[in-house]
Amino acid sequence: MATFREMLSAWQLGDVLKADSLVSPDYIGHVSSGDRNIDGLKERISAFKSMYRDAVFQIEDQFAVGEKVVTRMTAHATDAATGKPIRMMGINISRFSHARMSEEWATWEVVRA
């Protein structure tokens, strides 16, 4: 669970270099836009930081079963395009091997008030 929290910090800071020590080289991420490798993950972290420079993540629930960690979270940020605050919620299932994220299934959506 600590590795996932460190990865969440990388997203918040836009620190793509952290991924090299936290994510397996053979990582595969399953997201709505299709599967991605570690390079695709790094691109997405950079793009996210550009869109939501002040994003703050909060873990609402988290539990582990075997090699998988399930996390329900929220993020509060300002949309760089509109200047308006937004809130997102997400669910992530991460599989770990040798203390590194090797696979994940992630979904996020903007919460409408």
C-alpha positions as CSV (number, residue, x, y, z in Angstrom):
1,M,0.0,0.0,0.0
2,A,2.9,2.3,0.7
3,T,4.1,2.0,-3.0
4,F,0.6,3.0,-4.2
5,R,0.7,6.0,-2.0
6,E,4.1,7.0,-3.3
7,M,2.7,6.6,-6.9
8,L,-0.2,8.8,-6.0
9,S,2.3,11.4,-4.8
10,A,4.1,11.2,-8.2
11,W,0.8,12.0,-9.9
12,Q,0.2,14.9,-7.5
13,L,3.7,16.3,-8.1
14,G,3.9,15.4,-11.8
15,D,7.1,13.5,-11.0
16,V,7.4,11.0,-13.8
17,L,10.9,9.9,-12.7
18,K,9.4,8.4,-9.6
19,A,7.6,5.8,-11.8
20,D,11.0,4.2,-12.7
21,S,11.4,3.1,-9.1
22,L,7.8,2.3,-8.3
23,V,6.6,0.6,-11.5
24,S,7.8,-2.6,-13.1
25,P,9.4,-2.2,-16.5
26,D,6.8,-4.6,-17.9
27,Y,3.9,-2.6,-16.4
28,I,0.5,-2.7,-18.1
29,G,-2.3,-0.3,-17.3
30,H,-5.9,-1.0,-18.3
31,V,-7.8,2.3,-18.7
32,S,-10.8,3.5,-20.7
33,S,-8.6,4.8,-23.5
34,G,-6.8,1.4,-23.9
35,D,-3.9,-0.4,-22.4
36,R,-0.7,1.5,-21.7
37,N,2.9,0.7,-20.8
38,I,5.2,2.6,-18.5
39,D,5.9,5.2,-21.1
40,G,2.2,5.8,-21.6
41,L,1.8,6.1,-17.8
42,K,4.5,8.7,-17.7
43,E,2.9,10.7,-20.5
44,R,-0.4,10.6,-18.7
45,I,1.1,11.8,-15.5
46,S,2.7,14.8,-17.3
47,A,-0.6,15.6,-19.1
48,F,-2.6,15.3,-15.9
49,K,-0.2,17.7,-14.1
50,S,-0.6,20.2,-17.0
51,M,-4.4,20.1,-16.8
52,Y,-4.6,20.1,-13.0
53,R,-1.5,21.8,-11.6
54,D,-2.8,22.0,-8.0
55,A,-4.4,18.5,-7.8
56,V,-4.7,17.1,-4.3
57,F,-5.6,13.4,-3.8
58,Q,-7.3,11.9,-0.9
59,I,-7.6,8.2,-0.2
60,E,-11.1,7.4,1.0
61,D,-10.8,3.6,1.3
62,Q,-7.9,1.2,0.6
63,F,-7.4,-2.5,1.2
64,A,-5.1,-5.3,0.1
65,V,-5.9,-8.9,-0.9
66,G,-2.8,-10.9,-1.9
67,E,-0.8,-9.0,-4.4
68,K,-3.6,-6.5,-5.2
69,V,-4.4,-3.2,-3.6
70,V,-7.8,-1.6,-4.2
71,T,-8.1,2.2,-3.6
72,R,-11.1,4.5,-3.8
73,M,-10.0,8.2,-3.9
74,T,-11.0,11.7,-4.7
75,A,-9.1,14.5,-6.2
76,H,-9.7,18.3,-5.9
77,A,-8.1,20.5,-8.5
78,T,-8.4,23.6,-10.6
79,D,-9.0,23.0,-14.3
80,A,-6.2,24.9,-16.1
81,A,-8.4,25.4,-19.2
82,T,-11.4,27.0,-17.3
83,G,-9.9,28.2,-14.0
84,K,-12.8,26.4,-12.2
85,P,-12.4,24.0,-9.3
86,I,-13.3,20.4,-10.0
87,R,-13.7,17.2,-8.0
88,M,-13.0,13.8,-9.4
89,M,-13.5,10.3,-7.9
90,G,-11.6,7.2,-8.9
91,I,-11.2,3.5,-8.3
92,N,-7.9,1.8,-8.8
93,I,-7.0,-1.9,-8.6
94,S,-3.2,-2.3,-8.6
95,R,-1.3,-5.6,-8.8
96,F,2.2,-5.6,-7.2
97,S,5.2,-7.8,-7.8
98,H,8.4,-7.3,-5.9
99,A,7.0,-4.1,-4.3
100,R,6.5,-2.5,-7.7
101,M,3.2,-1.8,-9.5
102,S,3.1,-4.3,-12.4
103,E,-0.5,-3.9,-13.5
104,E,-3.5,-1.7,-12.8
105,W,-7.1,-1.1,-13.7
106,A,-8.1,2.5,-13.2
107,T,-11.2,4.6,-13.7
108,W,-11.8,8.3,-12.9
109,E,-14.8,10.6,-13.4
110,V,-15.6,14.2,-12.7
111,V,-18.2,14.6,-10.0
112,R,-20.9,17.0,-10.9
113,A,-22.5,19.0,-8.1
